[in-house]
């Protein structure tokens, strides 16, 4: 990790924590999800830099070492997509490959739809093509105790998380999100109650890794992180008839709980998603879970590099 350079870059009035390595002519911009941070791309950044690309990642607004927006409760996915484009401008990057995981995939899709001239290709992990809004993830089809629905409720996650230190919250979420079943709480329990305190971390996620995440979230807290993605997920972002024409790759773990969302497996396996992304290739990883880029980094790196070199 000694080759990685950290800086703060002014983007749309906020200082964003930006991390870079490599000096190649083509740029790969990594977009994290929740409960992740730039560090979730540590394995991929080093690999693509060693292969001759310039790797860039950053903490989204309100995450880690990046500034919170002035009114976190008004933040939305349009802000994140605009932030990606403005960051490219600030770094004097004309075009980039976008690699997005979890809600970072939404940002990648939105930028590819609204600013196709800035995008060389799109790779997403864990999320097939979806645009935030009422027609995206249909929460009404999911159990009322599902974590996304619970955390969308103002104050609910804050009270749930507030019973523990930040490190325990991140630990619990990593353990929960590794599972292949949906995370659904009963009427008389909260999401954090779904984790037995004696459950060990997954073998690919060390205590040192957890310390890095915990330190970054201790700095930022969860105020903006709960707004984006959870509390703005159903807001219409104003995109109609979306289509991504850039070369695209979807990497999906077959043990990712997202596979259990209603209709999600058919959407991918039957190729319906290609109506929106005609140049999409899909790779299913039999043992992959929701953190596939950290769980199986060598396999994911090989897939990403093959895609980058082809395009």
N, C-alpha and C positions, 0 to 999 in steps of 0.2 A: 504493500500500500504506500510505500515511500515515494513512488512516482506520481502520486495523486496530488494535485494542487488545489488549494481552497482559496476562494475569494468571495467578496460580496459585490454584487453588481446591481446598480440602480435600474429598476424595471417598473415603469408605470407608477412611480412615486414610492416604491417599496424597495428596501434592500433585500435581495435574495441571496441565499447561500448557494454558491455555484462551485461545482467540483469538476475538474478536468484532468485528463491524461491523454497522451498521444498527440501527434502533430500532423497526422495525415491530411490530405486535401479533402477527403470526404468526412462528414460529421455524422455521428450517431448521438441523438439526444434521447436520454432515458427519462421516463416519466413514472414516478412511483405511485403506489396505491396506499391504502390504510390497512394495517397500522405501520406502514413502511415509511421510508425516508430515503434520501439519496443512497445510503449505505446498503440498501437491499440490492443494488446493482454492482456491488464490489467485484464479484466474480466476472461479470460480463464486461465491465469497463476495462479491466486489465487485459482481458483476452482480445477485445476488438482493437485496443491501442497497440498491442503487440503485433496485430495483423495489419497494421498500417492505417488505421482510422483514428480520427480525433473523437474521443469519448467525452461527452458532457452530461452531467446529471445535476439536479438541484433539489433543494427542499422547497416544495410548493409554499405559496403564501400561507403564513400561519402555522407552518410545520417546522420543526427542528430549529435551525438558526436563521431562518428567514423571518422578516417582519410580518406581523399580523396586519391585515387591512384595517383601516380606521373603524369600520363597522362590520365586524366578522359575521354578524347575524344576517347581513345582506349579501354576503359572498355567494357566488353561483358558478356554474360550469362555464358560462360565457367569459367570466373573469379569468378562469384558468386557461381557456383556449387563447384569449387575447394575450395572456402572460407568456405563453409559449412563443407566439409570433414576436412579441416585444423583446423577449430574451434573445431570440435569434438576431433581431436588429441590433441589440446592445452589444452582442458579440461579433457583429459584422459577418454573420453567417447567412448566405443567400438561400441555401437549401440544405435539408438534413433528412436522414433516415430517422423516423420516430419509432421508439420502442416503448410501449406502454403496458403497464400491469394494473389490473383491478381498475380503480377509477381513473388511473393514468391513461387507460385505453380510451375512455370517453374523450379526454383532451386530444389524444392522437386522432381519433375519428373526426372530431369537430374541426380541427385544423386542416386535415386532409380534404374535408368537404368544402370549407370556406376559403382556404388558401392553398389550393392544389399546387400552385407554382412554387411553394416553399418546401414541398415534400418529395423526397426521392423514393420513399417506400415506407410502408407501415408494418410493424410487427407488434402483435398484442399477445399477452399471456393471460389466460383465465377468463377473458371476456370477448365474445364474438361481437360483431358490429351491433352497436346499440347507441342511440342518441338519448341523452337525458330528456325527461318529459313524461307525460302521462302514458304515452304509447311505448315507452322503453321497457323497463322492468315493471310488470304489472303486479303491484304489491297486493292488489285485492285477491289474487289467486294464491297467495302465500299465507301460512298460518299467522294468526294475529300476534303470537309470541315470538315470531322470527326476529332476529337481532336487528335487521335493517329497519323494520317497523318500530321496534322498541326505541332504537337510538334516534329515530326521526322525531320523536316526541320531546319537545324542549324540557330540559331538566331531568329527564329520566336517566340517561346515561351518566350525567354529572353526579346524581345521587348514588347510582350503582358503582361507578368508578371511585367515588369519594370515600368508600369504605376501605380502600386499599392504597398502598403507595403506587407510584407510577410504574415502577419496575414490575410489580405483581400484575398490574392491569395489562401491560404489554405481554408478559409471560402467558397470562390466561388467554389472551386473544390469539397468540401464536398457536397455543395448544388447541384451542377451539377450531381455528380456521384450517388446521391440518386435517381435520376429520372429513370424511366423505359424506356425512349426513348433514342436513340443515341444522342450524343452531337455533332451537326453539325453546323458549322458557315457558313454564307453566304459569297459571294465573297467580300463584303465590310465590314466585321466584323471579329473580333477575338474571340477566345473561351471565354475569360473573359467577353466579351460583352453579352454572353448568360444569365448572371445572373443579375437580377434586384437587385440593392443595398439594397432595402427594404425587400428582402426575408429573413425570419428568419431562423436560424439554425434548423435542425431537432430536435425534442424534446428529443431524446436520446443522443444528443451531446451538452454538456454545453459550456458556455463561458470559464470555467476553463479548459475543455478539449482542446478547441481551443488554449488557452494560452500555454499549454504544447507543442502542435504541432508547434505553431508559434515560440516559443523559440528555439526549436530544429532545425527548418528550417532556422531561422535567423543565427544560428551557421554554418550550412552546405551550405546554399544556394541551388540552383537547378542544379548546373553544372553537377555533376555526375548523379543526379537523372533524368535528361533529356536524358543523354546518355544511361543509363540502367534504364528503359526498352526501351524507345522509339526509340533511334537512332541506336540500335543494334538488334532490333527485327527481322529484315530480314536476319541477318548474319547466315550463315550455321554453326551450332555448331559441325558438324562432327559426329553426332550420326546417325547410320543407323539401320533399323529394330528394333526400340525401343520397349521394353516391360517391364512393371512393374509387377512383380509377387508377390510382398508383399501385404498383406491385405490392402485394400484401401477403403476410404470413400470420396465421393463428396457431399458437402452441397451446394445446389444451390437455391438462392432466385428466385422465379418466377417473381419478379418485378425488377430483376437485368437487367440492360441494355445489359449485355453480351448475354442474351437470344436472343437479336435482331440481333446479328451477323449472316450473311448469313449461313444457314445450321447448326447453333449451336444447336438449339432446337432438330432437328431430330437426330443429332449426339449423344445427351444424351438420349432422350426419346426412341429412337429405339434401343438403346444398342450398337450402332456402336463403341462407345468409349471402350467397353469391349474387343474389338479385341486387344487393347493395354494394358488393365488392366483387366485381366481375373478374378481377385479376388476383383472386385469393387462393392460396394453398393452405390446407389445414393439416396439421400433424397432431395426432393423439398420442400421448405418452401413457402407457398402461399403468405405471406406478405413480404418475405425477399427481401431486395435490395442489392446493391453492398457492403454495409458495414454490412452484416448480423451479424457478430460476435460482433459488437458494438451496433447494432440496437436491436437485440433479443438475448442478451447474455445468458439468462437462458436456452432457448431452444437449442442454439448452444452448450453450455456447456454440457447439458445432452446427446446430440448426440455424442460429442467427448468422454465423459467419458464412455459411453456404448461401443464405439469402442475400446478404450484403454483397458478396462477391459476384453473385449472379446478376445483380441489378446496379 
